């Protein structure tokens, strides 16, 4: 009789452990899927941030180039004015 109870207890323990193992596997599968989803979201965010940085770098580069061209034009105009003033001063002598 005791042996029967022990066998039944052992079978119940095996069933309980199998049930827990199955439950753990399901939880791990859900956690794994959640992590994969999070990884994909982070990858999309990383690509978006890279795209934004590239766009901002291009905008800054264009603005710097534009300011450089403006300064070159301003310096050329100043040179032309100085040349005209020298021409006027030399004509007056």
C-alpha positions as CSV (number, residue, x, y, z in Angstrom):
1,X,0.0,0.0,0.0
2,X,2.8,2.4,0.9
3,X,4.5,1.5,-2.3
4,X,1.4,2.4,-4.3
5,X,1.2,5.8,-2.5
6,X,4.9,6.4,-3.2
7,X,4.4,5.6,-6.9
8,X,1.4,7.8,-7.1
9,X,3.3,10.6,-5.4
10,X,6.2,10.2,-7.7
11,X,3.9,10.2,-10.8
12,X,2.2,13.4,-9.4
13,X,5.6,15.0,-8.8
14,X,6.7,14.1,-12.4
15,X,3.5,15.6,-13.8
16,X,3.9,18.8,-11.7
17,X,7.5,19.2,-12.8
18,X,6.6,18.6,-16.5
19,X,3.8,21.1,-16.2
20,X,6.3,23.7,-14.7
21,X,8.8,23.0,-17.4
22,X,6.2,23.5,-20.1
23,X,5.1,26.7,-18.4
24,X,8.7,27.9,-18.2
25,X,9.3,27.1,-21.9
26,X,6.2,29.1,-22.8
27,X,7.3,32.1,-20.7
28,X,10.8,31.9,-22.2
29,X,9.3,31.8,-25.7
30,X,7.2,34.9,-24.9
31,X,10.3,36.7,-23.4
32,X,12.4,35.7,-26.4
33,X,9.7,37.1,-28.8
34,X,9.5,40.3,-26.8
35,X,13.3,40.7,-26.9
36,X,13.3,40.1,-30.7
37,X,10.6,42.7,-31.1
38,X,12.5,45.2,-29.0
39,X,15.7,44.5,-30.9
40,X,13.8,45.2,-34.2
41,X,12.4,48.5,-32.8
42,X,15.9,49.6,-31.6
43,X,17.3,48.8,-35.1
44,X,14.6,50.9,-36.7
45,X,15.3,53.8,-34.2
46,X,19.0,53.5,-34.9
47,X,18.5,53.7,-38.7
48,X,16.2,56.7,-38.2
49,X,18.7,58.5,-36.0
50,X,21.5,57.7,-38.5
51,X,19.4,59.2,-41.3
52,X,18.7,62.3,-39.2
53,X,22.3,62.7,-38.4
54,X,23.3,62.4,-42.0
55,X,20.7,64.9,-43.0
56,X,21.8,67.4,-40.4
57,X,25.5,67.0,-41.3
58,X,24.6,67.7,-45.0
59,X,22.6,70.8,-43.9
60,X,25.4,72.1,-41.8
61,X,27.9,71.5,-44.6
62,X,25.8,73.3,-47.1
63,X,25.3,76.3,-44.7
64,X,29.1,76.5,-44.1
65,X,29.8,76.3,-47.8
66,X,27.1,79.0,-48.4
67,X,28.7,81.3,-45.8
68,X,32.1,80.8,-47.3
69,X,30.8,81.8,-50.7
70,X,29.1,84.9,-49.2
71,X,32.4,85.9,-47.5
72,X,34.3,85.4,-50.8
73,X,31.8,87.6,-52.6
74,X,32.0,90.3,-49.9
75,X,35.8,90.3,-50.0
76,X,35.8,90.5,-53.8
77,X,33.4,93.5,-53.6
78,X,35.6,95.2,-51.0
79,X,38.6,94.6,-53.3
80,X,36.7,96.2,-56.2
81,X,35.7,99.2,-54.1
82,X,39.3,99.7,-52.9
83,X,40.5,99.4,-56.6
84,X,37.9,102.0,-57.6
85,X,38.9,104.4,-54.8
86,X,42.5,104.1,-55.8
87,X,41.5,104.8,-59.4
88,X,39.5,107.9,-58.4
89,X,42.3,109.1,-56.1
90,X,45.0,108.6,-58.8
91,X,42.8,110.4,-61.5
92,X,42.4,113.4,-59.2
93,X,46.2,113.9,-58.9
